[in-house]
C-alpha cells in the first residue's frame, strides 16, 4: 500500500509537471529525476514486502506503455518519462488503470483544443499556427488520469 507521503509526493510532482507542460510544453528532466528518487525512497521505506520490485515493474510498464505512442510521434519524451515515474509509485496494476484514464483525459483535452482552434478561426482572432502552443500538454492528461486511478482505487494501492 502506498503511504500517505507517497500519495502527496506523487500528486505534487504531477501538479508541477503539468504546470511546466502547460506553460512550455516541456517537462524538466530535473523533475523526473526528483520523482524517481522520491519514488524509490517511498517504495524502499514502505511497510509492504516486495514493494520495491512492485514499483520497478510499474516503472517498466509505464515506460513501455507510453513509449509506443512516442515512437509514432504522438507524445514527447517527457511524457514517457513522467508516466514511468507514475508507474514507479503505483505499481503495474494501477499503472495500467492510470494509462486507461490518462487516455480518456487526453481525448477530452484534445477535444477542448480542437474546439478552441475552431472558435479562434471562426472569430478571426488571429492566425492559427502549428507551433508548440497547439500541441497537447499531455502531462495535464497524465495528471488527470493518475488522479482518477488514485480516486477509483482507494485502499487497493
C-alpha angles and dihedrals in degrees: 000000000000112000123237087253088055092053093047093045093050094047093048091047092050092046092055092044091051091051092051092045093048093048101040107006088240132104110209117239089224088063091050092050090048090051091050092050093048091045092052091047093048091049095044093050094043119119095227116095112239093020092130094057089041089058092045091055090049090050092053093045093048091049092047095047093054095037091071095060089042091057088055090051094248097117135034125241091251090060091052092050093044092053090048087057089050088054090051090059099039105038125224102299097051092038088063090049090048090051091054093048090044090055090052092049089047090054092052090046091051091051090051092050092048090050090049091051092048093049091048091051093047093049092045091227094153144310118306109225130187092241126134090275091071093051118095119258092225091182086075090055090048089052092049094044093048091049090052091049090050093048095047094046101046108157094014099084 
